[in-house]
Amino acid sequence: MKDIEKKLKTGITVGFYTKILTQTSQFAFGIILARLLTPEDYGLTGMLAIFIALYEMFVDSGFGSSLIQKKNPSEIDYNTVFWFNLGISLILYLILFISAPYIAEFYDDERLILITKVLGIVPIINAFGSVQGKYLNKNLKFKSLAKLTYINLLHFAEQ
């Protein structure tokens, strides 16, 4: 029981600091991008944010949360959710890819075609790590999850 309490306290603390660092980094990167891009260019990505957010929401479909809540998920459960997420992300990317000219026409800006096709790849990449993140979360490996988040942020900052 003491071990679980210790892991819980560590998880809450690490999770808190990870969330603070992530939010601060995203805010800083947003400011940097806003300074580097013209307001018009920055707005183009903002126009697509709703499409990407909906796309990402459908990719997980709550199955990742079910892995965390399930008492003893098997390897088959993890594999099923991984392949489901990857499959749905590919199908939705195809829909987004085909819809890109219509989105650009709706906003009356041809540049959105290429931006839509490129930004649509991000949820596919995220699908590759989603189940592994759920596994770490389920098994109370918060320090490992935090390390991965920090490495990801540092790698992004180098770019």
C-alpha positions as CSV (number, residue, x, y, z in Angstrom):
1,M,0.0,0.0,0.0
2,K,2.9,2.4,0.8
3,D,4.4,1.7,-2.6
4,I,1.2,2.7,-4.4
5,E,0.9,5.9,-2.3
6,K,4.5,6.8,-3.1
7,K,4.0,6.1,-6.8
8,L,0.8,8.2,-6.7
9,K,2.6,11.2,-5.0
10,T,5.5,10.9,-7.4
11,G,3.1,10.7,-10.4
12,I,1.1,13.7,-9.3
13,T,4.3,15.8,-8.7
14,V,5.9,14.7,-12.0
15,G,2.7,15.1,-13.9
16,F,2.2,18.6,-12.5
17,Y,5.7,19.7,-13.5
18,T,5.5,18.0,-16.9
19,K,2.2,19.8,-17.6
20,I,3.7,23.2,-16.5
21,L,6.7,22.6,-18.7
22,T,4.7,21.5,-21.7
23,Q,2.2,24.4,-21.5
24,T,5.1,26.9,-21.0
25,S,7.0,25.5,-23.9
26,Q,3.9,25.5,-26.2
27,F,3.2,29.1,-25.2
28,A,6.9,30.0,-26.0
29,F,6.9,28.2,-29.3
30,G,3.6,29.9,-30.2
31,I,5.1,33.3,-29.5
32,I,8.2,32.4,-31.5
33,L,6.1,31.3,-34.4
34,A,4.0,34.4,-34.2
35,R,7.1,36.5,-34.4
36,L,8.6,34.6,-37.3
37,L,5.5,34.4,-39.4
38,T,3.3,37.1,-40.7
39,P,-0.2,37.4,-39.1
40,E,-1.7,36.1,-42.3
41,D,0.6,33.0,-42.4
42,Y,0.0,32.3,-38.7
43,G,-3.7,32.6,-39.2
44,L,-3.6,29.9,-42.0
45,T,-2.5,27.3,-39.5
46,G,-5.2,28.5,-37.1
47,M,-7.9,28.0,-39.7
48,L,-6.9,24.4,-39.9
49,A,-6.8,23.8,-36.1
50,I,-10.5,22.8,-35.9
51,F,-10.0,20.1,-38.6
52,I,-6.9,18.7,-37.0
53,A,-8.5,18.8,-33.5
54,L,-11.5,16.8,-34.8
55,Y,-9.2,14.4,-36.6
56,E,-7.2,13.7,-33.5
57,M,-10.3,13.3,-31.4
58,F,-11.6,10.5,-33.7
59,V,-8.3,8.7,-33.9
60,D,-8.3,7.7,-30.2
61,S,-12.0,7.2,-29.9
62,G,-11.7,6.6,-26.1
63,F,-9.9,3.2,-26.6
64,G,-6.7,4.6,-25.0
65,S,-8.6,5.5,-21.9
66,S,-10.2,2.1,-21.8
67,L,-6.7,0.6,-21.7
68,I,-6.0,2.6,-18.6
69,Q,-9.3,1.7,-17.0
70,K,-9.2,-2.0,-17.8
71,K,-8.0,-4.1,-14.8
72,N,-5.6,-6.3,-16.7
73,P,-5.3,-5.4,-20.4
74,S,-3.6,-8.0,-22.4
75,E,-1.0,-7.6,-25.2
76,I,-3.8,-8.2,-27.6
77,D,-5.7,-5.3,-26.2
78,Y,-2.7,-3.0,-26.6
79,N,-2.1,-4.3,-30.1
80,T,-5.8,-3.9,-31.1
81,V,-5.9,-0.3,-29.9
82,F,-2.6,0.5,-31.6
83,W,-3.7,-0.9,-35.0
84,F,-7.2,0.7,-34.6
85,N,-5.6,4.2,-33.9
86,L,-3.2,3.8,-36.8
87,G,-5.9,2.6,-39.2
88,I,-8.3,5.3,-38.3
89,S,-5.6,8.0,-38.5
90,L,-4.7,6.8,-42.0
91,I,-8.4,6.7,-43.2
92,L,-9.0,10.2,-41.7
93,Y,-5.8,11.5,-43.3
94,L,-7.1,10.2,-46.7
95,I,-10.4,12.0,-46.1
96,L,-8.5,15.2,-45.1
97,F,-6.1,14.8,-48.1
98,I,-9.1,14.6,-50.5
99,S,-10.9,17.4,-48.7
100,A,-7.9,19.8,-48.8
101,P,-8.9,21.5,-52.0
102,Y,-12.4,22.0,-50.7
103,I,-11.1,23.5,-47.4
104,A,-8.9,25.8,-49.4
105,E,-11.9,26.8,-51.5
106,F,-14.0,27.4,-48.4
107,Y,-11.4,29.8,-47.0
108,D,-10.5,31.1,-50.5
109,D,-6.8,30.5,-50.1
110,E,-5.0,27.9,-52.3
111,R,-2.0,27.7,-49.9
112,L,-4.2,25.8,-47.5
113,I,-4.1,22.7,-49.8
114,L,-0.4,21.9,-49.0
115,I,-0.6,23.0,-45.4
116,T,-3.7,20.8,-44.8
117,K,-1.9,17.8,-46.3
118,V,1.2,18.3,-44.2
119,L,-0.5,19.1,-40.9
120,G,-2.7,16.0,-41.4
121,I,0.4,13.8,-41.0
122,V,0.9,14.8,-37.4
123,P,-2.0,12.6,-36.0
124,I,-0.5,9.6,-37.9
125,I,2.8,10.2,-36.1
126,N,1.0,10.6,-32.8
127,A,-0.8,7.3,-33.3
128,F,2.5,5.5,-33.2
129,G,3.2,6.6,-29.6
130,S,-0.3,6.9,-28.2
131,V,-0.6,3.3,-26.9
132,Q,2.9,3.3,-25.5
133,G,2.1,6.5,-23.5
134,K,-1.1,4.8,-22.2
135,Y,1.0,1.8,-21.2
136,L,3.4,3.9,-19.2
137,N,0.5,5.8,-17.6
138,K,-1.3,2.6,-16.7
139,N,1.8,1.1,-15.1
140,L,2.5,4.3,-13.1
141,K,5.8,5.0,-15.0
142,F,5.3,8.7,-14.7
143,K,9.0,9.5,-14.6
144,S,9.6,7.6,-17.9
145,L,6.7,9.4,-19.4
146,A,8.0,12.8,-18.2
147,K,11.5,12.0,-19.5
148,L,10.0,11.3,-23.0
149,T,8.1,14.5,-22.9
150,Y,11.2,16.5,-21.9
151,I,13.3,14.9,-24.6
152,N,10.5,15.6,-27.2
153,L,10.4,19.3,-26.1
154,L,14.2,19.6,-26.3
155,H,14.2,18.0,-29.7
156,F,11.5,20.4,-30.9
157,A,13.4,23.4,-29.5
158,E,16.5,22.4,-31.4
159,Q,14.6,22.5,-34.7
